[in-house]
Amino acid sequence: MRDLVATDAFRTAADWAGAIRRREVGVRELVDFYLDRIDRLNPPLNAVIHREEAQARAAADAADAALARGAATGPLFGVPMTIKESFQWAGTPVTFGFEPMRSNRPAMDSAVVERLKAAGAILMGKTNVPEALADFQSYNAIYGTTNNPFDLKRVPGGSSGGSAAALAAGLSALDFGSDIGGSIRNPAHFCGVFGHKPTWGLVPQRGHDLADHLGAIDLAVVGPLARSAADLELALAATAGSLPGEAPLDVAALPRLDQPIAHLKIGVWFDSDFCPLSADVRERLEAVVEALAQAGAHIDRAARPAFDAMAAHQVYFQLLHSALASRMPDEAFAPLVELAERGDPERPVVALARAQVLRYRDRQLLDEERLRVRAVWRDWFGGFDVLLTPMMPVAAFPHDQGPMGSRTIDVDGTPLPYFNQLFWAGLATLPGLPATIVPAGLTPAGLPVGIQLIGPLWADFRLLGIARRLEEMGFGFRAPPMPGAETS
């Protein structure tokens, strides 16, 4: 076995799984390597906010013993990883950043944790989130602020911001997050890693929760973040599938990519008056389109699914906030009911409250609109393989922890309302479509940009195949220039 060096920190999970099976590296050696990096490099980032060092080392020792007797099992055997704070992992904190939940330590593992362990992964610790998992930044009163490895003065995204920052800094080989408003995808964009929002229902949500609810939250999904498309495939395959007692889902039968780039029909949607792009973001996205065109793909910039994008966004807005409010405690929900019934409907805060406390009838009417949008997408994908869109209008922006209602985003000198940034995430979230973020390169300021690939329902692995092709064309992870995280 050779000594591990700084560049090894950025190897993929698939690389490490292979190296472990070939006995080029020991599992305990690898776990110690990443735990040492967390010790040295995490303090200025604050990405990993809870560690289980003894548990990780014990699991690593058990894995090495299994390997020695020829009993290594699972596609992620021995791979050290972190996971978002909001997943139940027995004995570890699950707070969602809420101060009153500081002592909450569920006794059970979430379905995702169970499946990752069964796949052989070694969990080392948990990564930071914003309060309520409801921000494009990741800070809270319990754990503090997570910084972007490419520029500590800037955000890593949210709500899986700690996950993306840890991966980008080489503190972990793999991570798992959640997404309802881009919470996997915008951190992947801001930190230059890969991220995948699965088709709704492909990966069970059970245990991604403050309590022990059995039902899944509408619109919400859980999915992987990684430094390569192949790692997304490994993690998705290890965690996808229905729970016992539910209708079976044949994951192996889901479609894969079986054609070259030159045969793909690709739609491009980069323009929106509601959420316009900065010039540096657009430049990186256009580079991806140009590379695909050079590879022979059919590119169509005019084709759009035939629905009103802003009307669909309003449906998404209302269903999103209704879903987010569905598990609020009674004492927090009651004032919203009062505000929605008695407040001036022209005030934004009242419009938000009305979305949060939707009546069942109104929600069913919105769901009917959602189904119509989904049908339009289905028809559109009859003629196209994938749609390329932005994820966010700008690269990572400076920390802004002021009141949310007064925040804006600077797009080339023009202030954009903060939550307009949900537009590009909502295109895939409303109909439950899979979406993958692929690194598209760095801006002139050295900040990452990601491009969003949206595919048809249940075509997750096919979409990841396209992501893998883009990675082979040069659109992949680049390590940040932070001290100690260098690649040479």
C-alpha positions as CSV (number, residue, x, y, z in Angstrom):
1,M,0.0,0.0,0.0
2,R,1.3,3.5,-0.8
3,D,1.0,6.5,1.4
4,L,-2.0,8.7,0.8
5,V,-1.4,12.2,-0.4
6,A,-3.5,15.4,-0.8
7,T,-4.6,14.6,-4.3
8,D,-6.1,11.3,-3.2
9,A,-8.8,13.3,-1.3
10,F,-10.5,14.1,-4.5
11,R,-10.7,10.6,-5.9
12,T,-14.2,9.3,-6.6
13,A,-16.1,6.9,-4.5
14,A,-16.0,4.4,-7.4
15,D,-12.2,4.7,-7.5
16,W,-11.9,4.1,-3.7
17,A,-14.3,1.1,-3.9
18,G,-12.1,-0.5,-6.5
19,A,-8.9,0.3,-4.7
20,I,-10.2,-1.3,-1.5
21,R,-11.3,-4.5,-3.3
22,R,-7.8,-4.6,-4.9
23,R,-6.3,-4.1,-1.5
24,E,-4.4,-1.1,-2.6
25,V,-5.7,0.8,0.5
26,G,-7.1,-0.3,3.8
27,V,-10.6,0.9,4.9
28,R,-9.3,2.0,8.3
29,E,-6.4,3.8,6.6
30,L,-8.8,5.6,4.3
31,V,-11.2,6.6,7.0
32,D,-8.3,7.9,9.1
33,F,-7.1,9.9,6.1
34,Y,-10.5,11.7,5.7
35,L,-11.0,12.2,9.4
36,D,-7.6,13.9,9.5
37,R,-8.6,16.2,6.6
38,I,-11.8,17.1,8.5
39,D,-9.7,17.9,11.6
40,R,-7.3,20.2,9.6
41,L,-9.5,21.7,6.9
42,N,-13.0,21.8,8.2
43,P,-12.7,24.7,10.8
44,P,-12.7,27.5,8.3
45,L,-15.4,25.8,6.2
46,N,-17.7,24.5,9.0
47,A,-19.1,21.9,6.6
48,V,-19.0,18.9,8.8
49,I,-20.8,19.7,12.0
50,H,-21.0,16.4,13.8
51,R,-18.5,13.4,13.7
52,E,-18.8,9.8,14.7
53,E,-15.1,9.0,14.7
54,A,-15.3,5.9,17.0
55,Q,-18.2,4.5,15.1
56,A,-16.5,5.1,11.8
57,R,-13.2,3.5,12.9
58,A,-15.0,0.5,14.3
59,A,-16.9,0.0,11.1
60,A,-13.7,0.4,9.1
61,D,-11.9,-2.2,11.2
62,A,-14.9,-4.6,10.7
63,A,-14.7,-3.9,6.9
64,D,-11.0,-4.7,6.8
65,A,-11.6,-7.9,8.7
66,A,-14.4,-8.8,6.2
67,L,-12.1,-8.1,3.3
68,A,-9.4,-10.3,4.8
69,R,-11.7,-13.3,4.9
70,G,-13.1,-12.6,1.4
71,A,-16.5,-11.3,2.6
72,A,-16.5,-7.8,1.2
73,T,-20.0,-7.0,0.0
74,G,-21.8,-4.0,-1.5
75,P,-20.9,-1.5,-4.2
76,L,-19.8,1.1,-1.7
77,F,-17.8,-1.3,0.4
78,G,-15.4,0.7,2.7
79,V,-16.1,4.1,1.1
80,P,-16.0,6.9,3.7
81,M,-18.9,9.3,3.4
82,T,-20.8,12.1,5.2
83,I,-24.6,12.7,5.2
84,K,-26.8,15.7,5.6
85,E,-27.8,16.5,9.2
86,S,-31.5,16.1,8.5
87,F,-31.3,12.3,8.1
88,Q,-32.0,10.0,11.0
89,W,-28.8,8.1,11.9
90,A,-29.3,6.4,15.2
91,G,-27.8,8.4,18.1
92,T,-26.8,11.4,16.0
93,P,-28.4,14.8,16.1
94,V,-31.3,15.7,13.8
95,T,-32.3,19.3,14.3
96,F,-33.0,20.9,10.9
97,G,-31.1,23.8,12.5
98,F,-33.9,24.5,15.0
99,E,-32.5,25.5,18.4
100,P,-35.3,23.8,20.4
101,M,-34.4,20.5,18.7
102,R,-30.7,20.7,19.8
103,S,-31.0,17.5,21.9
104,N,-33.0,15.5,19.3
105,R,-31.2,12.2,18.6
106,P,-33.5,9.6,17.1
107,A,-32.9,6.0,17.9
108,M,-33.5,4.7,14.4
109,D,-31.7,4.9,11.0
110,S,-33.5,6.4,8.0
111,A,-34.1,4.2,5.0
112,V,-31.2,5.9,3.2
113,V,-28.8,5.3,6.0
114,E,-29.9,1.7,6.2
115,R,-29.3,1.2,2.5
116,L,-26.0,3.0,2.4
117,K,-24.7,0.9,5.3
118,A,-26.0,-2.2,3.5
119,A,-24.0,-1.1,0.4
120,G,-20.9,-1.1,2.6
121,A,-20.4,2.7,3.0
122,I,-18.7,4.0,6.2
123,L,-20.5,7.0,7.7
124,M,-18.1,9.5,9.3
125,G,-20.3,12.5,10.2
126,K,-23.0,14.9,9.3
127,T,-23.0,18.1,7.3
128,N,-24.6,21.5,7.9
129,V,-28.0,22.9,6.9
130,P,-30.0,26.1,7.2
131,E,-32.8,26.4,9.7
132,A,-35.9,24.5,8.5
133,L,-33.8,23.4,5.4
134,A,-35.3,26.6,3.8
135,D,-32.5,28.8,2.4
136,F,-30.0,29.1,-0.4
137,Q,-27.4,29.4,2.3
138,S,-26.4,27.0,5.2
139,Y,-26.3,28.6,8.7
140,N,-28.2,28.2,11.9
141,A,-28.0,29.0,15.6
142,I,-26.8,25.6,16.6
143,Y,-23.9,24.9,14.2
144,G,-23.1,28.4,12.7
145,T,-22.3,29.3,9.1
146,T,-20.9,27.0,6.4
147,N,-18.6,28.7,3.9
148,N,-17.8,28.0,0.2
149,P,-14.4,26.3,-0.3
150,F,-13.9,28.4,-3.4
151,D,-14.3,31.7,-1.5
152,L,-15.0,31.6,2.3
153,K,-16.9,34.9,2.0
154,R,-19.5,33.3,-0.1
155,V,-22.3,30.8,0.4
156,P,-22.1,27.0,-0.4
157,G,-25.8,26.9,-1.2
158,G,-28.6,25.3,0.8
159,S,-30.1,23.3,2.2
160,S,-27.5,20.6,1.4
161,G,-24.7,23.3,1.6
162,G,-22.6,21.4,4.1
163,S,-22.7,18.3,1.9
164,A,-21.5,20.1,-1.2
165,A,-18.8,22.1,0.6
166,A,-17.4,18.9,2.3
167,L,-17.2,17.2,-1.1
168,A,-15.6,20.1,-2.9
169,A,-13.0,20.4,-0.1
170,G,-12.1,16.7,-0.2
171,L,-13.4,16.0,3.3
172,S,-15.5,13.0,2.2
173,A,-15.9,10.7,-0.8
174,L,-19.7,10.9,-1.1
175,D,-22.7,12.6,0.5
176,F,-26.4,12.4,0.5
177,G,-28.9,15.3,0.7
178,S,-32.5,16.3,0.1
179,D,-34.3,18.6,-2.3
180,I,-37.6,20.4,-2.5
181,G,-36.5,23.8,-3.8
182,G,-33.2,22.9,-5.3
183,S,-31.5,21.9,-2.0
184,I,-29.3,19.3,-3.7
185,R,-29.0,21.2,-7.0
186,N,-28.1,24.7,-5.9
187,P,-25.3,23.6,-3.6
188,A,-23.9,21.4,-6.4
189,H,-23.9,24.5,-8.6
190,F,-22.3,26.8,-6.1
191,C,-19.6,24.3,-5.1
192,G,-18.8,22.7,-8.4
193,V,-19.9,19.1,-7.7
194,F,-22.5,16.7,-9.2
195,G,-25.9,16.4,-7.7
196,H,-29.0,14.4,-8.6
197,K,-32.7,15.1,-7.7
198,P,-34.4,11.8,-8.3
199,T,-37.9,11.2,-9.7
200,W,-40.3,11.7,-6.8
201,G,-40.7,8.4,-5.1
202,L,-37.6,6.7,-6.4
203,V,-35.7,6.9,-3.2
204,P,-37.7,6.6,0.1
205,Q,-37.9,9.6,2.3
206,R,-38.6,7.6,5.5
207,G,-36.4,8.9,8.3
208,H,-35.6,12.2,6.6
209,D,-37.5,13.9,9.4
210,L,-37.5,15.4,12.8
211,A,-39.9,12.8,14.1
212,D,-41.0,9.3,12.9
213,H,-43.6,10.1,10.3
214,L,-44.3,7.3,7.8
215,G,-45.6,9.4,4.9
216,A,-43.5,11.2,2.3
217,I,-43.7,15.0,1.8
218,D,-45.1,16.2,-1.5
219,L,-42.4,17.5,-3.9
220,A,-39.5,16.5,-1.6
221,V,-36.9,14.0,-2.6
222,V,-33.6,12.6,-1.2
223,G,-30.6,12.0,-3.4
224,P,-26.8,11.9,-3.8
225,L,-24.1,14.5,-4.2
226,A,-20.7,13.5,-5.5
227,R,-17.5,14.4,-7.4
228,S,-18.4,12.3,-10.4
229,A,-21.5,11.2,-12.4
230,A,-20.5,7.5,-11.8
231,D,-20.7,8.1,-8.1
232,L,-24.2,9.5,-8.4
233,E,-25.1,6.3,-10.2
234,L,-23.6,4.1,-7.5
235,A,-25.3,5.9,-4.7
236,L,-28.7,6.1,-6.5
237,A,-28.6,2.4,-7.3
238,A,-27.8,1.6,-3.7
239,T,-30.7,3.6,-2.3
240,A,-33.5,3.5,-4.9
241,G,-36.5,1.2,-4.6
242,S,-39.7,1.0,-2.6
243,L,-40.0,0.1,1.0
244,P,-41.2,-3.3,2.2
245,G,-44.9,-3.6,1.9
246,E,-45.2,-1.0,-0.9
247,A,-45.7,-1.6,-4.6
248,P,-42.5,-3.0,-5.9
249,L,-40.3,-0.8,-8.1
250,D,-38.0,-2.6,-10.5
251,V,-35.0,-0.3,-10.4
252,A,-32.9,-2.5,-12.7
253,A,-35.5,-2.1,-15.4
254,L,-35.3,1.7,-15.5
255,P,-33.9,3.0,-18.8
256,R,-30.2,3.6,-19.3
257,L,-28.4,5.6,-22.0
258,D,-27.8,3.4,-25.0
259,Q,-26.9,5.9,-27.7
260,P,-24.0,8.2,-28.5
261,I,-24.2,12.0,-27.9
262,A,-24.6,12.5,-31.6
263,H,-28.0,10.9,-31.5
264,L,-29.4,13.0,-28.7
265,K,-32.1,15.6,-29.2
266,I,-31.5,18.4,-26.6
267,G,-33.6,21.3,-25.7
268,V,-32.0,24.5,-24.3
269,W,-33.9,26.9,-22.1
270,F,-31.7,29.7,-20.7
271,D,-34.0,32.7,-20.8
272,S,-36.5,34.0,-18.2
273,D,-37.5,37.6,-17.4
274,F,-38.4,36.4,-13.9
275,C,-35.0,34.9,-13.2
276,P,-32.4,36.2,-15.8
277,L,-28.8,35.0,-15.8
278,S,-25.6,36.8,-15.1
279,A,-23.2,37.0,-18.1
280,D,-20.6,34.8,-16.4
281,V,-23.1,32.0,-15.7
282,R,-24.5,32.2,-19.2
283,E,-21.0,31.9,-20.7
284,R,-20.3,28.6,-18.9
285,L,-23.7,27.2,-19.9
286,E,-23.2,28.1,-23.5
287,A,-19.8,26.3,-23.4
288,V,-21.7,23.1,-22.6
289,V,-24.1,23.6,-25.4
290,E,-21.3,24.3,-27.9
291,A,-19.5,21.2,-26.8
292,L,-22.6,19.1,-27.3
293,A,-23.2,20.6,-30.7
294,Q,-19.6,19.9,-31.7
295,A,-20.2,16.3,-30.7
296,G,-23.1,16.1,-33.1
297,A,-26.1,16.4,-30.8
298,H,-29.2,18.0,-32.2
299,I,-29.7,21.3,-30.3
300,D,-33.0,23.2,-30.3
301,R,-33.1,26.5,-28.5
302,A,-36.8,27.3,-29.4
303,A,-38.6,24.1,-28.2
304,R,-40.4,24.6,-25.0
305,P,-43.0,22.4,-23.1
306,A,-46.3,24.0,-24.0
307,F,-47.4,25.4,-20.6
308,D,-47.3,28.9,-19.1
309,A,-44.1,28.9,-17.1
310,M,-45.1,31.6,-14.7
311,A,-48.5,30.1,-14.0
312,A,-46.7,26.8,-13.3
313,H,-44.3,28.6,-11.0
314,Q,-47.2,30.0,-9.0
315,V,-48.6,26.5,-8.7
316,Y,-45.2,25.3,-7.5
317,F,-44.9,28.2,-5.0
318,Q,-48.2,27.3,-3.4
319,L,-47.6,23.6,-3.3
320,L,-44.1,24.1,-2.0
321,H,-45.1,26.2,0.9
322,S,-48.0,24.0,1.7
323,A,-45.7,21.0,1.8
324,L,-43.1,22.8,3.9
325,A,-45.8,23.9,6.5
326,S,-47.3,20.4,6.7
327,R,-45.2,19.3,9.6
328,M,-45.0,22.6,11.5
329,P,-45.9,22.3,15.2
330,D,-49.4,23.5,16.1
331,E,-48.1,26.6,17.9
332,A,-46.3,27.8,14.7
333,F,-49.1,26.9,12.3
334,A,-52.0,28.6,14.2
335,P,-50.8,32.2,13.6
336,L,-50.5,31.4,9.9
337,V,-54.2,30.5,9.8
338,E,-55.1,33.7,11.5
339,L,-52.9,35.8,9.1
340,A,-54.3,34.0,6.0
341,E,-57.9,34.6,7.1
342,R,-57.6,38.2,8.2
343,G,-54.6,39.7,6.5
344,D,-54.6,41.9,3.4
345,P,-54.2,39.5,0.4
346,E,-52.0,42.0,-1.4
347,R,-49.3,41.7,1.2
348,P,-46.6,39.1,0.3
349,V,-46.5,37.8,3.8
350,V,-50.3,37.1,3.6
351,A,-50.0,35.4,0.2
352,L,-47.3,33.2,1.7
353,A,-49.5,32.3,4.7
354,R,-52.4,31.4,2.4
355,A,-50.1,29.0,0.5
356,Q,-49.0,27.5,3.8
357,V,-52.5,26.8,5.1
358,L,-54.2,25.7,1.8
359,R,-57.6,24.1,2.2
360,Y,-57.8,20.6,0.8
361,R,-60.1,21.6,-2.0
362,D,-57.7,24.4,-3.1
363,R,-54.8,22.0,-2.9
364,Q,-56.6,19.5,-5.1
365,L,-57.2,22.1,-7.7
366,L,-53.5,23.0,-7.7
367,D,-52.7,19.3,-8.0
368,E,-54.9,19.1,-11.1
369,E,-52.9,21.9,-12.6
370,R,-49.7,20.1,-11.7
371,L,-50.9,16.9,-13.5
372,R,-51.6,19.0,-16.6
373,V,-48.1,20.4,-16.5
374,R,-46.8,16.8,-16.1
375,A,-48.7,15.7,-19.1
376,V,-47.2,18.5,-21.2
377,W,-43.7,17.4,-20.1
378,R,-44.5,13.8,-21.0
379,D,-45.5,14.9,-24.5
380,W,-42.4,17.1,-24.9
381,F,-40.1,14.3,-23.9
382,G,-41.6,12.3,-26.8
383,G,-39.4,14.4,-29.1
384,F,-36.4,15.2,-26.8
385,D,-34.0,13.3,-24.6
386,V,-33.1,16.1,-22.2
387,L,-33.7,19.8,-21.4
388,L,-30.7,21.9,-20.4
389,T,-31.5,24.8,-18.1
390,P,-29.6,27.0,-15.5
391,M,-29.8,26.1,-11.9
392,M,-29.2,29.5,-10.3
393,P,-29.0,33.0,-11.9
394,V,-25.5,33.7,-10.4
395,A,-22.5,31.9,-9.1
396,A,-22.0,31.7,-5.3
397,F,-23.0,35.1,-3.7
398,P,-21.7,36.7,-0.6
399,H,-23.2,35.6,2.8
400,D,-26.4,37.5,3.5
401,Q,-28.0,36.7,6.8
402,G,-30.4,39.7,6.9
403,P,-34.2,39.4,7.0
404,M,-35.3,37.1,4.1
405,G,-37.9,39.6,3.1
406,S,-35.3,42.3,2.3
407,R,-32.7,40.1,0.6
408,T,-31.9,40.4,-3.1
409,I,-29.5,38.8,-5.6
410,D,-27.3,41.0,-7.7
411,V,-27.5,39.9,-11.4
412,D,-24.9,42.1,-13.2
413,G,-25.9,45.2,-11.2
414,T,-29.7,44.5,-11.2
415,P,-31.2,43.4,-7.9
416,L,-33.4,40.3,-8.2
417,P,-35.9,39.3,-5.5
418,Y,-34.2,36.6,-3.4
419,F,-36.8,33.8,-3.9
420,N,-37.0,34.3,-7.7
421,Q,-34.1,31.9,-7.7
422,L,-36.6,29.1,-7.1
423,F,-37.8,29.4,-10.8
424,W,-35.3,27.0,-12.4
425,A,-35.5,24.5,-9.6
426,G,-39.3,24.4,-9.8
427,L,-39.4,23.4,-13.5
428,A,-38.4,19.9,-12.5
429,T,-39.8,19.8,-8.9
430,L,-43.4,20.6,-9.7
431,P,-43.9,17.6,-12.0
432,G,-41.6,15.3,-10.0
433,L,-39.0,15.0,-12.8
434,P,-35.4,13.9,-12.3
435,A,-32.7,16.6,-12.6
436,T,-29.0,16.4,-12.5
437,I,-26.4,19.1,-12.0
438,V,-23.1,18.8,-13.9
439,P,-20.2,21.2,-13.3
440,A,-19.9,23.5,-16.3
441,G,-16.6,25.1,-15.3
442,L,-15.5,28.3,-13.5
443,T,-16.3,31.9,-14.0
444,P,-13.5,34.4,-14.5
445,A,-13.6,35.0,-10.8
446,G,-12.9,31.3,-10.2
447,L,-16.4,30.4,-9.0
448,P,-18.2,27.2,-10.1
449,V,-21.2,27.0,-12.3
450,G,-23.5,24.0,-12.8
451,I,-25.9,23.2,-15.6
452,Q,-29.2,21.4,-14.9
453,L,-30.2,18.4,-17.0
454,I,-33.9,17.6,-16.8
455,G,-35.3,14.3,-18.0
456,P,-38.6,12.4,-18.2
457,L,-40.1,10.6,-15.2
458,W,-38.1,7.5,-14.1
459,A,-35.3,8.1,-16.6
460,D,-32.9,8.9,-13.8
461,F,-30.1,6.5,-14.8
462,R,-30.4,7.6,-18.5
463,L,-30.0,11.2,-17.3
464,L,-26.9,10.2,-15.3
465,G,-25.6,8.5,-18.4
466,I,-25.7,11.9,-20.2
467,A,-24.0,13.5,-17.2
468,R,-21.3,10.9,-17.5
469,R,-20.8,11.7,-21.2
470,L,-20.5,15.4,-20.3
471,E,-17.9,14.6,-17.7
472,E,-15.9,12.6,-20.3
473,M,-16.1,15.8,-22.5
474,G,-14.4,17.8,-19.8
475,F,-17.3,19.1,-17.7
476,G,-16.4,17.7,-14.3
477,F,-15.3,18.5,-10.8
478,R,-12.3,20.9,-10.2
479,A,-10.8,21.1,-6.7
480,P,-10.9,24.6,-5.0
481,P,-7.6,26.5,-4.3
482,M,-8.1,26.5,-0.5
483,P,-5.0,25.8,1.5
484,G,-4.5,22.0,2.1
485,A,-7.1,21.1,-0.6
486,E,-4.7,21.6,-3.5
487,T,-4.5,18.9,-6.2
488,S,-0.7,19.3,-6.9
